[in-house]
Each structure stands twice: as C-alpha cells, then as structure tokens.
C-alpha cells in the first residue's frame, strides 16, 4: 500500500513539473513574438525593455530582450562573432 501511495505521489509531482515547464516555454515564446495591431501586421510590442546594467546572455529572458540590449545598451557582451545576432546559442537560434 505504501509503495502505491509513493508511486502516485511521484507521478503527480512529475506531471506537475511537466505542466510547469510547458507553461514556462509557452510564456517565453509569446514574449518573443511581435504584437499584432488591428490590421494584423506586426506592430510595436507591448513588452518594454530598458538598459539596466545587464550585459550577458545568461541574464536575458528572450531573443527579443537580447536584441534590444544589443542595439540600445552600451557595453553588452552578447555577440561574440559580431554578426549582429545576440545570444545565438541560447536565445536567437
């Protein structure tokens, strides 16, 4: 009986973790997509970023954020090969 209860608890924890990861990935994908205006064309995003001293890819949460920092903030270190695409191994693949 204890083994069955333990198995059910582990299964519930595993499913809960899967659900959490799916929501996290979905939120990151939504943040990377441009907002659509009433005409259906990409328009200004509702997400706003500001230069706050972050410099590295590990401090970013999306490709859009890394791109903003690369274009607008001084001293960032996110484009090792200087091709204009930041964080290619982590965010902007």
PyMOL Python script that loads the backbone (N, CA, C, O; Angstrom):
from pymol import cmd

cmd.read_pdbstr("""\
ATOM      1  N   UNK A   1       0.827  -1.198   0.000  1.00  0.00           N
ATOM      2  CA  UNK A   1       0.000   0.000   0.000  1.00  0.00           C
ATOM      3  C   UNK A   1       0.875   1.268   0.000  1.00  0.00           C
ATOM      4  O   UNK A   1       0.591   2.221  -0.726  1.00  0.00           O
ATOM      5  N   UNK A   2       1.935   1.272   0.815  1.00  0.00           N
ATOM      6  CA  UNK A   2       2.826   2.440   0.863  1.00  0.00           C
ATOM      7  C   UNK A   2       3.507   2.659  -0.480  1.00  0.00           C
ATOM      8  O   UNK A   2       3.704   3.798  -0.903  1.00  0.00           O
ATOM      9  N   UNK A   3       3.862   1.581  -1.141  1.00  0.00           N
ATOM     10  CA  UNK A   3       4.509   1.686  -2.451  1.00  0.00           C
ATOM     11  C   UNK A   3       3.559   2.321  -3.471  1.00  0.00           C
ATOM     12  O   UNK A   3       3.977   3.131  -4.299  1.00  0.00           O
ATOM     13  N   UNK A   4       2.305   1.955  -3.404  1.00  0.00           N
ATOM     14  CA  UNK A   4       1.312   2.531  -4.313  1.00  0.00           C
ATOM     15  C   UNK A   4       1.146   4.031  -4.050  1.00  0.00           C
ATOM     16  O   UNK A   4       1.080   4.815  -4.997  1.00  0.00           O
ATOM     17  N   UNK A   5       1.080   4.432  -2.806  1.00  0.00           N
ATOM     18  CA  UNK A   5       0.942   5.846  -2.455  1.00  0.00           C
ATOM     19  C   UNK A   5       2.174   6.620  -2.920  1.00  0.00           C
ATOM     20  O   UNK A   5       2.051   7.710  -3.479  1.00  0.00           O
ATOM     21  N   UNK A   6       3.351   6.061  -2.692  1.00  0.00           N
ATOM     22  CA  UNK A   6       4.585   6.700  -3.130  1.00  0.00           C
ATOM     23  C   UNK A   6       4.614   6.853  -4.649  1.00  0.00           C
ATOM     24  O   UNK A   6       5.000   7.903  -5.162  1.00  0.00           O
ATOM     25  N   UNK A   7       4.207   5.812  -5.363  1.00  0.00           N
ATOM     26  CA  UNK A   7       4.175   5.864  -6.824  1.00  0.00           C
ATOM     27  C   UNK A   7       3.207   6.948  -7.302  1.00  0.00           C
ATOM     28  O   UNK A   7       3.521   7.680  -8.241  1.00  0.00           O
ATOM     29  N   UNK A   8       2.052   7.059  -6.678  1.00  0.00           N
ATOM     30  CA  UNK A   8       1.074   8.083  -7.056  1.00  0.00           C
ATOM     31  C   UNK A   8       1.606   9.486  -6.770  1.00  0.00           C
ATOM     32  O   UNK A   8       1.393  10.396  -7.571  1.00  0.00           O
ATOM     33  N   UNK A   9       2.282   9.675  -5.659  1.00  0.00           N
ATOM     34  CA  UNK A   9       2.866  10.974  -5.342  1.00  0.00           C
ATOM     35  C   UNK A   9       3.948  11.345  -6.346  1.00  0.00           C
ATOM     36  O   UNK A   9       4.000  12.485  -6.808  1.00  0.00           O
ATOM     37  N   UNK A  10       4.802  10.406  -6.685  1.00  0.00           N
ATOM     38  CA  UNK A  10       5.850  10.670  -7.665  1.00  0.00           C
ATOM     39  C   UNK A  10       5.259  10.987  -9.037  1.00  0.00           C
ATOM     40  O   UNK A  10       5.738  11.887  -9.727  1.00  0.00           O
ATOM     41  N   UNK A  11       4.234  10.260  -9.429  1.00  0.00           N
ATOM     42  CA  UNK A  11       3.580  10.511 -10.704  1.00  0.00           C
ATOM     43  C   UNK A  11       2.956  11.907 -10.722  1.00  0.00           C
ATOM     44  O   UNK A  11       3.067  12.624 -11.717  1.00  0.00           O
ATOM     45  N   UNK A  12       2.304  12.291  -9.630  1.00  0.00           N
ATOM     46  CA  UNK A  12       1.700  13.622  -9.545  1.00  0.00           C
ATOM     47  C   UNK A  12       2.747  14.723  -9.612  1.00  0.00           C
ATOM     48  O   UNK A  12       2.541  15.745 -10.267  1.00  0.00           O
ATOM     49  N   UNK A  13       3.864  14.515  -8.936  1.00  0.00           N
ATOM     50  CA  UNK A  13       4.942  15.506  -8.970  1.00  0.00           C
ATOM     51  C   UNK A  13       5.512  15.624 -10.375  1.00  0.00           C
ATOM     52  O   UNK A  13       5.777  16.731 -10.844  1.00  0.00           O
ATOM     53  N   UNK A  14       5.700  14.522 -11.035  1.00  0.00           N
ATOM     54  CA  UNK A  14       6.234  14.513 -12.402  1.00  0.00           C
ATOM     55  C   UNK A  14       5.294  15.254 -13.346  1.00  0.00           C
ATOM     56  O   UNK A  14       5.743  16.077 -14.145  1.00  0.00           O
ATOM     57  N   UNK A  15       3.998  14.972 -13.263  1.00  0.00           N
ATOM     58  CA  UNK A  15       3.022  15.646 -14.125  1.00  0.00           C
ATOM     59  C   UNK A  15       2.953  17.146 -13.817  1.00  0.00           C
ATOM     60  O   UNK A  15       2.811  17.965 -14.725  1.00  0.00           O
ATOM     61  N   UNK A  16       3.053  17.494 -12.550  1.00  0.00           N
ATOM     62  CA  UNK A  16       3.050  18.905 -12.185  1.00  0.00           C
ATOM     63  C   UNK A  16       4.258  19.634 -12.759  1.00  0.00           C
ATOM     64  O   UNK A  16       4.138  20.765 -13.230  1.00  0.00           O
ATOM     65  N   UNK A  17       5.419  18.991 -12.722  1.00  0.00           N
ATOM     66  CA  UNK A  17       6.628  19.585 -13.282  1.00  0.00           C
ATOM     67  C   UNK A  17       6.496  19.749 -14.800  1.00  0.00           C
ATOM     68  O   UNK A  17       6.883  20.784 -15.342  1.00  0.00           O
ATOM     69  N   UNK A  18       5.959  18.752 -15.482  1.00  0.00           N
ATOM     70  CA  UNK A  18       5.736  18.855 -16.937  1.00  0.00           C
ATOM     71  C   UNK A  18       4.827  20.036 -17.253  1.00  0.00           C
ATOM     72  O   UNK A  18       5.089  20.791 -18.189  1.00  0.00           O
ATOM     73  N   UNK A  19       3.770  20.195 -16.485  1.00  0.00           N
ATOM     74  CA  UNK A  19       2.828  21.294 -16.697  1.00  0.00           C
ATOM     75  C   UNK A  19       3.523  22.640 -16.499  1.00  0.00           C
ATOM     76  O   UNK A  19       3.327  23.563 -17.290  1.00  0.00           O
ATOM     77  N   UNK A  20       4.329  22.753 -15.451  1.00  0.00           N
ATOM     78  CA  UNK A  20       5.080  23.978 -15.177  1.00  0.00           C
ATOM     79  C   UNK A  20       6.019  24.307 -16.331  1.00  0.00           C
ATOM     80  O   UNK A  20       6.075  25.458 -16.762  1.00  0.00           O
ATOM     81  N   UNK A  21       6.752  23.330 -16.839  1.00  0.00           N
ATOM     82  CA  UNK A  21       7.696  23.556 -17.930  1.00  0.00           C
ATOM     83  C   UNK A  21       6.966  23.985 -19.208  1.00  0.00           C
ATOM     84  O   UNK A  21       7.430  24.876 -19.919  1.00  0.00           O
ATOM     85  N   UNK A  22       5.841  23.361 -19.495  1.00  0.00           N
ATOM     86  CA  UNK A  22       5.071  23.715 -20.696  1.00  0.00           C
ATOM     87  C   UNK A  22       4.596  25.170 -20.619  1.00  0.00           C
ATOM     88  O   UNK A  22       4.664  25.890 -21.615  1.00  0.00           O
ATOM     89  N   UNK A  23       4.122  25.606 -19.460  1.00  0.00           N
ATOM     90  CA  UNK A  23       3.674  26.991 -19.301  1.00  0.00           C
ATOM     91  C   UNK A  23       4.847  27.957 -19.436  1.00  0.00           C
ATOM     92  O   UNK A  23       4.703  29.026 -20.029  1.00  0.00           O
ATOM     93  N   UNK A  24       5.994  27.594 -18.895  1.00  0.00           N
ATOM     94  CA  UNK A  24       7.182  28.444 -18.959  1.00  0.00           C
ATOM     95  C   UNK A  24       7.635  28.622 -20.404  1.00  0.00           C
ATOM     96  O   UNK A  24       7.943  29.741 -20.814  1.00  0.00           O
ATOM     97  N   UNK A  25       7.681  27.549 -21.179  1.00  0.00           N
ATOM     98  CA  UNK A  25       8.084  27.612 -22.587  1.00  0.00           C
ATOM     99  C   UNK A  25       7.079  28.422 -23.388  1.00  0.00           C
ATOM    100  O   UNK A  25       7.464  29.220 -24.244  1.00  0.00           O
ATOM    101  N   UNK A  26       5.801  28.226 -23.121  1.00  0.00           N
ATOM    102  CA  UNK A  26       4.759  28.972 -23.825  1.00  0.00           C
ATOM    103  C   UNK A  26       4.885  30.472 -23.559  1.00  0.00           C
ATOM    104  O   UNK A  26       4.723  31.276 -24.476  1.00  0.00           O
ATOM    105  N   UNK A  27       5.168  30.850 -22.329  1.00  0.00           N
ATOM    106  CA  UNK A  27       5.317  32.264 -21.988  1.00  0.00           C
ATOM    107  C   UNK A  27       6.535  32.863 -22.685  1.00  0.00           C
ATOM    108  O   UNK A  27       6.486  34.007 -23.139  1.00  0.00           O
ATOM    109  N   UNK A  28       7.621  32.110 -22.776  1.00  0.00           N
ATOM    110  CA  UNK A  28       8.823  32.620 -23.443  1.00  0.00           C
ATOM    111  C   UNK A  28       8.569  32.795 -24.940  1.00  0.00           C
ATOM    112  O   UNK A  28       9.050  33.760 -25.533  1.00  0.00           O
ATOM    113  N   UNK A  29       7.822  31.879 -25.560  1.00  0.00           N
ATOM    114  CA  UNK A  29       7.521  32.010 -26.985  1.00  0.00           C
ATOM    115  C   UNK A  29       6.635  33.216 -27.243  1.00  0.00           C
ATOM    116  O   UNK A  29       6.826  33.923 -28.232  1.00  0.00           O
ATOM    117  N   UNK A  30       5.655  33.463 -26.355  1.00  0.00           N
ATOM    118  CA  UNK A  30       4.786  34.632 -26.513  1.00  0.00           C
ATOM    119  C   UNK A  30       5.581  35.923 -26.398  1.00  0.00           C
ATOM    120  O   UNK A  30       5.297  36.884 -27.112  1.00  0.00           O
ATOM    121  N   UNK A  31       6.569  35.962 -25.516  1.00  0.00           N
ATOM    122  CA  UNK A  31       7.377  37.166 -25.329  1.00  0.00           C
ATOM    123  C   UNK A  31       8.235  37.461 -26.553  1.00  0.00           C
ATOM    124  O   UNK A  31       8.562  38.620 -26.810  1.00  0.00           O
ATOM    125  N   UNK A  32       8.606  36.428 -27.314  1.00  0.00           N
ATOM    126  CA  UNK A  32       9.453  36.624 -28.489  1.00  0.00           C
ATOM    127  C   UNK A  32       8.663  37.036 -29.723  1.00  0.00           C
ATOM    128  O   UNK A  32       9.243  37.573 -30.667  1.00  0.00           O
ATOM    129  N   UNK A  33       7.343  36.797 -29.739  1.00  0.00           N
ATOM    130  CA  UNK A  33       6.538  37.122 -30.905  1.00  0.00           C
ATOM    131  C   UNK A  33       6.155  38.594 -30.887  1.00  0.00           C
ATOM    132  O   UNK A  33       5.810  39.128 -29.833  1.00  0.00           O
ATOM    133  N   UNK A  34       6.210  39.265 -32.053  1.00  0.00           N
ATOM    134  CA  UNK A  34       5.798  40.664 -32.093  1.00  0.00           C
ATOM    135  C   UNK A  34       4.290  40.792 -31.905  1.00  0.00           C
ATOM    136  O   UNK A  34       3.528  39.922 -32.324  1.00  0.00           O
ATOM    137  N   UNK A  35       3.873  41.871 -31.280  1.00  0.00           N
ATOM    138  CA  UNK A  35       2.448  42.129 -31.096  1.00  0.00           C
ATOM    139  C   UNK A  35       1.819  42.474 -32.446  1.00  0.00           C
ATOM    140  O   UNK A  35       2.473  43.068 -33.303  1.00  0.00           O
ATOM    141  N   UNK A  36       0.548  42.101 -32.635  1.00  0.00           N
ATOM    142  CA  UNK A  36      -0.163  42.422 -33.873  1.00  0.00           C
ATOM    143  C   UNK A  36      -1.103  43.593 -33.605  1.00  0.00           C
ATOM    144  O   UNK A  36      -1.797  43.628 -32.588  1.00  0.00           O
ATOM    145  N   UNK A  37      -1.115  44.540 -34.521  1.00  0.00           N
ATOM    146  CA  UNK A  37      -2.050  45.646 -34.369  1.00  0.00           C
ATOM    147  C   UNK A  37      -3.373  45.263 -35.043  1.00  0.00           C
ATOM    148  O   UNK A  37      -3.526  44.128 -35.496  1.00  0.00           O
ATOM    149  N   UNK A  38      -4.318  46.188 -35.114  1.00  0.00           N
ATOM    150  CA  UNK A  38      -5.643  45.878 -35.646  1.00  0.00           C
ATOM    151  C   UNK A  38      -5.617  45.421 -37.097  1.00  0.00           C
ATOM    152  O   UNK A  38      -6.549  44.741 -37.525  1.00  0.00           O
ATOM    153  N   UNK A  39      -4.596  45.761 -37.869  1.00  0.00           N
ATOM    154  CA  UNK A  39      -4.535  45.360 -39.277  1.00  0.00           C
ATOM    155  C   UNK A  39      -3.965  43.958 -39.457  1.00  0.00           C
ATOM    156  O   UNK A  39      -3.945  43.435 -40.571  1.00  0.00           O
ATOM    157  N   UNK A  40      -3.497  43.342 -38.360  1.00  0.00           N
ATOM    158  CA  UNK A  40      -2.927  42.017 -38.445  1.00  0.00           C
ATOM    159  C   UNK A  40      -1.441  42.016 -38.773  1.00  0.00           C
ATOM    160  O   UNK A  40      -0.831  40.952 -38.880  1.00  0.00           O
ATOM    161  N   UNK A  41      -0.857  43.190 -38.932  1.00  0.00           N
ATOM    162  CA  UNK A  41       0.568  43.290 -39.234  1.00  0.00           C
ATOM    163  C   UNK A  41       1.343  43.507 -37.939  1.00  0.00           C
ATOM    164  O   UNK A  41       0.811  44.080 -36.988  1.00  0.00           O
ATOM    165  N   UNK A  42       2.599  43.053 -37.895  1.00  0.00           N
ATOM    166  CA  UNK A  42       3.377  43.275 -36.684  1.00  0.00           C
ATOM    167  C   UNK A  42       3.473  44.754 -36.359  1.00  0.00           C
ATOM    168  O   UNK A  42       3.722  45.581 -37.236  1.00  0.00           O
ATOM    169  N   UNK A  43       3.275  45.075 -35.105  1.00  0.00           N
ATOM    170  CA  UNK A  43       3.347  46.455 -34.658  1.00  0.00           C
ATOM    171  C   UNK A  43       4.249  46.551 -33.448  1.00  0.00           C
ATOM    172  O   UNK A  43       4.976  45.608 -33.136  1.00  0.00           O
ATOM    173  N   UNK A  44       4.210  47.669 -32.771  1.00  0.00           N
ATOM    174  CA  UNK A  44       5.055  47.824 -31.598  1.00  0.00           C
ATOM    175  C   UNK A  44       4.668  46.820 -30.515  1.00  0.00           C
ATOM    176  O   UNK A  44       3.485  46.600 -30.255  1.00  0.00           O
ATOM    177  N   UNK A  45       5.645  46.232 -29.905  1.00  0.00           N
ATOM    178  CA  UNK A  45       5.403  45.243 -28.873  1.00  0.00           C
ATOM    179  C   UNK A  45       4.945  45.920 -27.586  1.00  0.00           C
ATOM    180  O   UNK A  45       5.325  47.057 -27.307  1.00  0.00           O
ATOM    181  N   UNK A  46       4.139  45.229 -26.815  1.00  0.00           N
ATOM    182  CA  UNK A  46       3.711  45.764 -25.535  1.00  0.00           C
ATOM    183  C   UNK A  46       4.774  45.529 -24.470  1.00  0.00           C
ATOM    184  O   UNK A  46       4.700  46.107 -23.386  1.00  0.00           O
ATOM    185  N   UNK A  47       5.767  44.684 -24.765  1.00  0.00           N
ATOM    186  CA  UNK A  47       6.851  44.432 -23.828  1.00  0.00           C
ATOM    187  C   UNK A  47       7.856  45.565 -23.953  1.00  0.00           C
ATOM    188  O   UNK A  47       8.302  45.886 -25.055  1.00  0.00           O
ATOM    189  N   UNK A  48       8.210  46.167 -22.834  1.00  0.00           N
ATOM    190  CA  UNK A  48       9.203  47.239 -22.885  1.00  0.00           C
ATOM    191  C   UNK A  48      10.438  46.814 -22.102  1.00  0.00           C
ATOM    192  O   UNK A  48      10.340  46.235 -21.020  1.00  0.00           O
ATOM    193  N   UNK A  49      11.584  47.109 -22.662  1.00  0.00           N
ATOM    194  CA  UNK A  49      12.853  46.794 -22.030  1.00  0.00           C
ATOM    195  C   UNK A  49      13.572  48.100 -21.728  1.00  0.00           C
ATOM    196  O   UNK A  49      13.287  49.127 -22.343  1.00  0.00           O
ATOM    197  N   UNK A  50      14.487  48.060 -20.797  1.00  0.00           N
ATOM    198  CA  UNK A  50      15.315  49.229 -20.515  1.00  0.00           C
ATOM    199  C   UNK A  50      16.699  48.766 -20.108  1.00  0.00           C
ATOM    200  O   UNK A  50      16.865  47.701 -19.512  1.00  0.00           O
ATOM    201  N   UNK A  51      17.682  49.576 -20.436  1.00  0.00           N
ATOM    202  CA  UNK A  51      19.065  49.263 -20.094  1.00  0.00           C
ATOM    203  C   UNK A  51      19.206  49.338 -18.571  1.00  0.00           C
ATOM    204  O   UNK A  51      19.045  50.403 -17.974  1.00  0.00           O
ATOM    205  N   UNK A  52      19.501  48.225 -17.970  1.00  0.00           N
ATOM    206  CA  UNK A  52      19.586  48.187 -16.513  1.00  0.00           C
ATOM    207  C   UNK A  52      20.902  47.599 -16.015  1.00  0.00           C
ATOM    208  O   UNK A  52      21.006  47.173 -14.865  1.00  0.00           O
ATOM    209  N   UNK A  53      21.906  47.579 -16.892  1.00  0.00           N
ATOM    210  CA  UNK A  53      23.216  47.114 -16.471  1.00  0.00           C
ATOM    211  C   UNK A  53      23.532  45.672 -16.817  1.00  0.00           C
ATOM    212  O   UNK A  53      24.673  45.235 -16.661  1.00  0.00           O
ATOM    213  N   UNK A  54      22.536  44.922 -17.289  1.00  0.00           N
ATOM    214  CA  UNK A  54      22.808  43.539 -17.683  1.00  0.00           C
ATOM    215  C   UNK A  54      23.641  43.536 -18.952  1.00  0.00           C
ATOM    216  O   UNK A  54      23.459  44.392 -19.818  1.00  0.00           O
ATOM    217  N   UNK A  55      24.566  42.568 -19.069  1.00  0.00           N
ATOM    218  CA  UNK A  55      25.474  42.537 -20.210  1.00  0.00           C
ATOM    219  C   UNK A  55      25.540  41.191 -20.915  1.00  0.00           C
ATOM    220  O   UNK A  55      25.949  41.129 -22.075  1.00  0.00           O
ATOM    221  N   UNK A  56      25.152  40.120 -20.252  1.00  0.00           N
ATOM    222  CA  UNK A  56      25.409  38.771 -20.755  1.00  0.00           C
ATOM    223  C   UNK A  56      24.120  38.025 -21.121  1.00  0.00           C
ATOM    224  O   UNK A  56      23.046  38.322 -20.598  1.00  0.00           O
ATOM    225  N   UNK A  57      24.251  37.060 -22.020  1.00  0.00           N
ATOM    226  CA  UNK A  57      23.112  36.257 -22.462  1.00  0.00           C
ATOM    227  C   UNK A  57      22.431  35.540 -21.301  1.00  0.00           C
ATOM    228  O   UNK A  57      21.209  35.392 -21.286  1.00  0.00           O
ATOM    229  N   UNK A  58      23.218  35.100 -20.338  1.00  0.00           N
ATOM    230  CA  UNK A  58      22.655  34.380 -19.197  1.00  0.00           C
ATOM    231  C   UNK A  58      21.717  35.259 -18.367  1.00  0.00           C
ATOM    232  O   UNK A  58      20.954  34.747 -17.547  1.00  0.00           O
ATOM    233  N   UNK A  59      21.768  36.556 -18.569  1.00  0.00           N
ATOM    234  CA  UNK A  59      20.911  37.475 -17.835  1.00  0.00           C
ATOM    235  C   UNK A  59      19.646  37.838 -18.616  1.00  0.00           C
ATOM    236  O   UNK A  59      18.778  38.530 -18.083  1.00  0.00           O
ATOM    237  N   UNK A  60      19.524  37.388 -19.857  1.00  0.00           N
ATOM    238  CA  UNK A  60      18.375  37.700 -20.699  1.00  0.00           C
ATOM    239  C   UNK A  60      17.290  36.642 -20.528  1.00  0.00           C
ATOM    240  O   UNK A  60      17.554  35.541 -20.044  1.00  0.00           O
ATOM    241  N   UNK A  61      16.058  36.988 -20.933  1.00  0.00           N
ATOM    242  CA  UNK A  61      14.956  36.035 -20.844  1.00  0.00           C
ATOM    243  C   UNK A  61      14.341  35.708 -22.206  1.00  0.00           C
ATOM    244  O   UNK A  61      13.448  34.865 -22.291  1.00  0.00           O
ATOM    245  N   UNK A  62      14.810  36.367 -23.274  1.00  0.00           N
ATOM    246  CA  UNK A  62      14.282  36.085 -24.604  1.00  0.00           C
ATOM    247  C   UNK A  62      15.212  36.661 -25.663  1.00  0.00           C
ATOM    248  O   UNK A  62      16.094  37.465 -25.363  1.00  0.00           O
ATOM    249  N   UNK A  63      15.002  36.241 -26.892  1.00  0.00           N
ATOM    250  CA  UNK A  63      15.766  36.773 -28.017  1.00  0.00           C
ATOM    251  C   UNK A  63      15.425  38.258 -28.221  1.00  0.00           C
ATOM    252  O   UNK A  63      16.304  39.068 -28.515  1.00  0.00           O
ATOM    253  N   UNK A  64      14.159  38.599 -28.063  1.00  0.00           N
ATOM    254  CA  UNK A  64      13.741  39.997 -28.240  1.00  0.00           C
ATOM    255  C   UNK A  64      14.442  40.900 -27.231  1.00  0.00           C
ATOM    256  O   UNK A  64      14.880  41.998 -27.574  1.00  0.00           O
ATOM    257  N   UNK A  65      14.545  40.443 -26.005  1.00  0.00           N
ATOM    258  CA  UNK A  65      15.214  41.236 -24.977  1.00  0.00           C
ATOM    259  C   UNK A  65      16.702  41.373 -25.295  1.00  0.00           C
ATOM    260  O   UNK A  65      17.258  42.467 -25.189  1.00  0.00           O
ATOM    261  N   UNK A  66      17.346  40.281 -25.679  1.00  0.00           N
ATOM    262  CA  UNK A  66      18.775  40.326 -26.015  1.00  0.00           C
ATOM    263  C   UNK A  66      19.027  41.249 -27.200  1.00  0.00           C
ATOM    264  O   UNK A  66      20.007  41.993 -27.209  1.00  0.00           O
ATOM    265  N   UNK A  67      18.150  41.206 -28.201  1.00  0.00           N
ATOM    266  CA  UNK A  67      18.293  42.068 -29.377  1.00  0.00           C
ATOM    267  C   UNK A  67      18.152  43.534 -28.985  1.00  0.00           C
ATOM    268  O   UNK A  67      18.913  44.378 -29.459  1.00  0.00           O
ATOM    269  N   UNK A  68      17.194  43.841 -28.131  1.00  0.00           N
ATOM    270  CA  UNK A  68      17.030  45.215 -27.655  1.00  0.00           C
ATOM    271  C   UNK A  68      18.302  45.691 -26.958  1.00  0.00           C
ATOM    272  O   UNK A  68      18.801  46.781 -27.237  1.00  0.00           O
ATOM    273  N   UNK A  69      18.822  44.866 -26.049  1.00  0.00           N
ATOM    274  CA  UNK A  69      20.019  45.251 -25.306  1.00  0.00           C
ATOM    275  C   UNK A  69      21.201  45.449 -26.247  1.00  0.00           C
ATOM    276  O   UNK A  69      21.977  46.388 -26.070  1.00  0.00           O
ATOM    277  N   UNK A  70      21.350  44.580 -27.241  1.00  0.00           N
ATOM    278  CA  UNK A  70      22.474  44.708 -28.168  1.00  0.00           C
ATOM    279  C   UNK A  70      22.390  46.021 -28.959  1.00  0.00           C
ATOM    280  O   UNK A  70      23.405  46.681 -29.180  1.00  0.00           O
ATOM    281  N   UNK A  71      21.182  46.392 -29.379  1.00  0.00           N
ATOM    282  CA  UNK A  71      21.012  47.594 -30.200  1.00  0.00           C
ATOM    283  C   UNK A  71      21.017  48.891 -29.394  1.00  0.00           C
ATOM    284  O   UNK A  71      21.386  49.942 -29.918  1.00  0.00           O
ATOM    285  N   UNK A  72      20.610  48.828 -28.124  1.00  0.00           N
ATOM    286  CA  UNK A  72      20.370  50.063 -27.386  1.00  0.00           C
ATOM    287  C   UNK A  72      21.228  50.305 -26.152  1.00  0.00           C
ATOM    288  O   UNK A  72      21.251  51.423 -25.638  1.00  0.00           O
ATOM    289  N   UNK A  73      21.928  49.300 -25.666  1.00  0.00           N
ATOM    290  CA  UNK A  73      22.633  49.450 -24.398  1.00  0.00           C
ATOM    291  C   UNK A  73      24.146  49.339 -24.594  1.00  0.00           C
ATOM    292  O   UNK A  73      24.615  48.433 -25.283  1.00  0.00           O
ATOM    293  N   UNK A  74      24.902  50.241 -24.000  1.00  0.00           N
ATOM    294  CA  UNK A  74      26.360  50.207 -24.157  1.00  0.00           C
ATOM    295  C   UNK A  74      27.006  49.104 -23.316  1.00  0.00           C
ATOM    296  O   UNK A  74      26.526  48.772 -22.232  1.00  0.00           O
ATOM    297  N   UNK A  75      28.097  48.545 -23.832  1.00  0.00           N
ATOM    298  CA  UNK A  75      28.914  47.606 -23.077  1.00  0.00           C
ATOM    299  C   UNK A  75      28.383  46.193 -22.951  1.00  0.00           C
ATOM    300  O   UNK A  75      28.870  45.432 -22.114  1.00  0.00           O
ATOM    301  N   UNK A  76      27.391  45.813 -23.760  1.00  0.00           N
ATOM    302  CA  UNK A  76      26.881  44.442 -23.665  1.00  0.00           C
ATOM    303  C   UNK A  76      27.852  43.464 -24.320  1.00  0.00           C
ATOM    304  O   UNK A  76      28.602  43.826 -25.226  1.00  0.00           O
ATOM    305  N   UNK A  77      27.825  42.242 -23.855  1.00  0.00           N
ATOM    306  CA  UNK A  77      28.731  41.215 -24.368  1.00  0.00           C
ATOM    307  C   UNK A  77      27.902  39.998 -24.767  1.00  0.00           C
ATOM    308  O   UNK A  77      27.933  38.959 -24.108  1.00  0.00           O
ATOM    309  N   UNK A  78      27.150  40.156 -25.877  1.00  0.00           N
ATOM    310  CA  UNK A  78      26.228  39.109 -26.309  1.00  0.00           C
ATOM    311  C   UNK A  78      26.401  38.705 -27.758  1.00  0.00           C
ATOM    312  O   UNK A  78      25.649  37.859 -28.243  1.00  0.00           O
ATOM    313  N   UNK A  79      27.352  39.270 -28.460  1.00  0.00           N
ATOM    314  CA  UNK A  79      27.533  38.973 -29.874  1.00  0.00           C
ATOM    315  C   UNK A  79      29.004  38.663 -30.138  1.00  0.00           C
ATOM    316  O   UNK A  79      29.740  39.497 -30.665  1.00  0.00           O
ATOM    317  N   UNK A  80      29.416  37.470 -29.771  1.00  0.00           N
ATOM    318  CA  UNK A  80      30.814  37.089 -29.853  1.00  0.00           C
ATOM    319  C   UNK A  80      31.411  37.137 -31.238  1.00  0.00           C
ATOM    320  O   UNK A  80      32.594  37.445 -31.389  1.00  0.00           O
ATOM    321  N   UNK A  81      30.605  36.834 -32.276  1.00  0.00           N
ATOM    322  CA  UNK A  81      31.144  36.840 -33.645  1.00  0.00           C
ATOM    323  C   UNK A  81      30.800  38.126 -34.397  1.00  0.00           C
ATOM    324  O   UNK A  81      31.050  38.217 -35.598  1.00  0.00           O
ATOM    325  N   UNK A  82      30.240  39.106 -33.721  1.00  0.00           N
ATOM    326  CA  UNK A  82      29.943  40.435 -34.284  1.00  0.00           C
ATOM    327  C   UNK A  82      29.112  40.391 -35.569  1.00  0.00           C
ATOM    328  O   UNK A  82      29.367  41.147 -36.506  1.00  0.00           O
ATOM    329  N   UNK A  83      28.112  39.495 -35.606  1.00  0.00           N
ATOM    330  CA  UNK A  83      27.259  39.413 -36.788  1.00  0.00           C
ATOM    331  C   UNK A  83      25.916  40.129 -36.585  1.00  0.00           C
ATOM    332  O   UNK A  83      25.055  40.098 -37.465  1.00  0.00           O
ATOM    333  N   UNK A  84      25.742  40.767 -35.434  1.00  0.00           N
ATOM    334  CA  UNK A  84      24.505  41.500 -35.168  1.00  0.00           C
ATOM    335  C   UNK A  84      23.394  40.656 -34.567  1.00  0.00           C
ATOM    336  O   UNK A  84      22.313  41.175 -34.289  1.00  0.00           O
ATOM    337  N   UNK A  85      23.637  39.364 -34.360  1.00  0.00           N
ATOM    338  CA  UNK A  85      22.642  38.476 -33.761  1.00  0.00           C
ATOM    339  C   UNK A  85      23.149  38.088 -32.369  1.00  0.00           C
ATOM    340  O   UNK A  85      24.175  37.418 -32.255  1.00  0.00           O
ATOM    341  N   UNK A  86      22.445  38.500 -31.313  1.00  0.00           N
ATOM    342  CA  UNK A  86      22.916  38.198 -29.959  1.00  0.00           C
ATOM    343  C   UNK A  86      22.501  36.800 -29.502  1.00  0.00           C
ATOM    344  O   UNK A  86      21.517  36.242 -29.986  1.00  0.00           O
ATOM    345  N   UNK A  87      23.245  36.262 -28.590  1.00  0.00           N
ATOM    346  CA  UNK A  87      22.870  35.040 -27.862  1.00  0.00           C
ATOM    347  C   UNK A  87      22.448  33.898 -28.783  1.00  0.00           C
ATOM    348  O   UNK A  87      21.418  33.265 -28.551  1.00  0.00           O
ATOM    349  N   UNK A  88      23.225  33.632 -29.813  1.00  0.00           N
ATOM    350  CA  UNK A  88      22.842  32.631 -30.811  1.00  0.00           C
ATOM    351  C   UNK A  88      22.753  31.217 -30.251  1.00  0.00           C
ATOM    352  O   UNK A  88      21.977  30.407 -30.758  1.00  0.00           O
ATOM    353  N   UNK A  89      23.507  30.912 -29.246  1.00  0.00           N
ATOM    354  CA  UNK A  89      23.464  29.552 -28.697  1.00  0.00           C
ATOM    355  C   UNK A  89      22.380  29.390 -27.647  1.00  0.00           C
ATOM    356  O   UNK A  89      21.983  28.267 -27.337  1.00  0.00           O
ATOM    357  N   UNK A  90      21.894  30.497 -27.094  1.00  0.00           N
ATOM    358  CA  UNK A  90      20.904  30.392 -26.032  1.00  0.00           C
ATOM    359  C   UNK A  90      19.509  30.832 -26.468  1.00  0.00           C
ATOM    360  O   UNK A  90      18.544  30.110 -26.220  1.00  0.00           O
ATOM    361  N   UNK A  91      19.370  31.998 -27.113  1.00  0.00           N
ATOM    362  CA  UNK A  91      18.047  32.555 -27.399  1.00  0.00           C
ATOM    363  C   UNK A  91      17.754  32.712 -28.891  1.00  0.00           C
ATOM    364  O   UNK A  91      16.695  32.285 -29.350  1.00  0.00           O
ATOM    365  N   UNK A  92      18.650  33.302 -29.646  1.00  0.00           N
ATOM    366  CA  UNK A  92      18.365  33.664 -31.042  1.00  0.00           C
ATOM    367  C   UNK A  92      18.969  32.646 -32.006  1.00  0.00           C
ATOM    368  O   UNK A  92      19.970  32.925 -32.665  1.00  0.00           O
ATOM    369  N   UNK A  93      18.372  31.494 -32.082  1.00  0.00           N
ATOM    370  CA  UNK A  93      18.917  30.408 -32.917  1.00  0.00           C
ATOM    371  C   UNK A  93      18.525  30.536 -34.353  1.00  0.00           C
ATOM    372  O   UNK A  93      18.905  29.701 -35.174  1.00  0.00           O
TER     373      UNK A  93
END
""", "prot")
cmd.dss("prot")
cmd.show_as("cartoon", "prot")
cmd.util.cbc("prot")
cmd.orient("prot")
